[in-house]
Amino acid sequence: MERVVVFDVDGVLVDSSARFRACLEEVGLRSLAEARGFRRRVFWECFLSSRYIYLDRVRVEYASLARSYAERGFRVVVVTGRPRSMEVETLAQLREAGLEGLVSEVFFRGVGDYRGDSVFKVEVLRRLMSRYVVEVVYDDSEDVVEALRREFPGVKVVLVPPP
């Protein structure tokens, strides 16, 4: 079976912290911790849209790491909590990162899928493991990392620090 390395987009391949701050500001929040109910939903609608995507920057060190894996014969797969409506912009960011033609699959959240990232990503990883040997997963969410480590103890899962 082919060996696979999995990367997240926001916080790993892309520094989306400026987009995050812009959406907080738009909703009138200082932090996500103070967001409740409607304002929290409006924040996530903003962040998971392309409105401020121009603020994102490639995280060169992780894009280079992905290229390095591809050059060594690994299949590189992206699993993102972004909705499919951000596909065009996400693929453009992957091109900008020098990953065009090196990423073999990109998994987006489906329309109306509001499950937590950890639930969504565990499901995707389970499907990947039925076809490939997953060597390592890079993600910036502690919840996702914990869930993946719990569900797949044989897979190396790396918590990527903030930029």
C-alpha positions, 0 to 999 in steps of 0.5 A, a space after each residue: 500500500 502507498 504511504 501517505 502524509 496528511 496536511 491541514 490547510 489553515 494554521 499548517 500550510 497557510 497562516 490564516 491568523 490575519 483572516 481570523 483577526 479580520 473576522 473577529 473585528 468584523 463581528 466586534 469580538 476581541 477573541 473567539 472565547 467571548 463569542 456565543 450563539 449568533 455572533 459565534 456563527 457569524 464569525 465562523 461564516 466569515 472565517 469559512 468564506 473567501 472574504 478575507 482569504 487574500 490576507 492568508 500567507 503560505 507557511 513556507 516551512 510546511 509547504 517545503 516539508 510537503 514538497 520534500 515528502 512528495 519528492 521522497 515518494 509519499 502521496 501528499 493529501 490535504 484534509 481541511 475543515 474548509 467548506 467545498 465553497 472555498 475550493 477554488 481559493 484553496 487550490 490557488 493557495 496550494 499552487 502559490 505554495 508550490 504544491 500544484 501537482 504534488 497534492 494528490 487529494 484534497 478533502 473539504 467539508 461538505 455542504 451543511 456539515 457542521 460537525 467539529 473538525 475532530 469528528 470530520 477529520 477522524 472520518 476522513 482519516 479512517 477512509 484514507 487508512 482503508 486505502 493507504 498507510 498513513 505515516 504522519 498527520 500535521 494539524 494545528 488543532 489540539 482537539 484534532 490531534 488528541 482525537 487522531 492520536 486516540 483513534 489511530 495510535 499507530 499513526 504519528 500525529 504532529 501538533 503544528 505550533 502557531 506561526 
